[in-house]
Amino acid sequence: MSGIVNTEQAEHWSGKAGEVWVREQAMFDGLMAPVLDLLLDRAGLQASDRVVDIGCGTGAALIAAAQIVGEGGHVTGLDVSGPMLELARQRLGAEGVGNATCVLADAQVHPFGDMAADHVVSRFGVMFFDDPVAAFANLRTALKPDRRMTFVCWAGMEVNPWFRIPAEAAKSVVGAPPPQDARAPGPMAFSEADYVRDVLESAGFEGSG
């Protein structure tokens, strides 16, 4: 894939994982609607803002943010999954959303150029970088000075029934999986708050919390 360095994740989300999200888009959007509402509320998007949505997937946050910023604003979504982006584009067209676009791109290295965004947002899309510090440093180049990034990531297993309950059920049947690097690219990579703060500070962000 041209311009994509995180090829393992790109192949994963362009294969069966992406196909599942496309097929079950309505279910996933419904389950995650409260999280998306909290994300956008915390972000505080305003009319005419320019926004970048990282890991936009099938387009739920893309569409919701576009409605908030209105015709004077614009939302650009990035994702490494071709199948998910295809559905996102179809949804934008079907809902008549003309102030949003989506791009097949790796946010870790994508040249944002003079995008000058007012905000970067992400719903569960920032835990998959193979070099998080480089990725967030690159995301800073998309933002205007003194503007903000707001994202949601998964908490650890001990407070995360979404992952813990299925994992415990599987473990009782097939046994425990082999040990893995807790910070490897994947849903749980940002489960340690102190680690996330260190990554953001190393990438040049201030006031992370």
RATAPE-V528537 format. One record per backbone hydrogen bond with DSSP energy under -0.5 kcal/mol. CO is the residue of the C=O (numbers start at 0). NH is the residue of the N-H. Records with the same first field share a line. If there is no record, write none. Layout:
CO: NH + NH
This chain:
0: 3
2: 4 + 105
4: 6
5: 9
6: 10
7: 11
8: 12
9: 13
10: 14
11: 14 + 16 + 17
14: 18
15: 19
16: 20
17: 21
18: 22
19: 23
21: 24
23: 27
24: 28
25: 29
26: 30
27: 31
28: 32
29: 32
31: 35
32: 36
33: 37
34: 38
35: 39
36: 40
37: 41
38: 42
39: 43 + 44
45: 48
48: 73
49: 117 + 118
50: 75
51: 53 + 120
52: 55 + 77
55: 58
58: 62
59: 63
60: 64
61: 65
62: 66
63: 67
64: 68
65: 69
68: 47
69: 72
73: 50
74: 76 + 100
75: 52
76: 102
77: 54 + 55
78: 104
79: 81
80: 84
81: 85
82: 86
83: 87
84: 88
85: 89
86: 90
87: 91
88: 92
89: 93
90: 94
91: 96
92: 95
95: 97
98: 74
100: 76
102: 78 + 104
104: 106
105: 108 + 109
109: 111
111: 114
116: 143
117: 147
118: 51
119: 149
120: 53
121: 123 + 151
126: 185
130: 134
131: 135
132: 136
133: 137
134: 138
135: 139
136: 140
137: 140
138: 141 + 142
139: 142
141: 116
143: 146
147: 119
149: 121
151: 123
155: 158
156: 159
159: 162 + 163
160: 164
162: 166
163: 167
164: 168
165: 169
166: 170
167: 171
168: 172
169: 172 + 173 + 174
170: 174
179: 181
180: 183
185: 188
186: 153
187: 190
190: 155 + 192
191: 195
192: 196
193: 197
194: 198
195: 199
196: 200
197: 201
198: 202
199: 204
200: 203
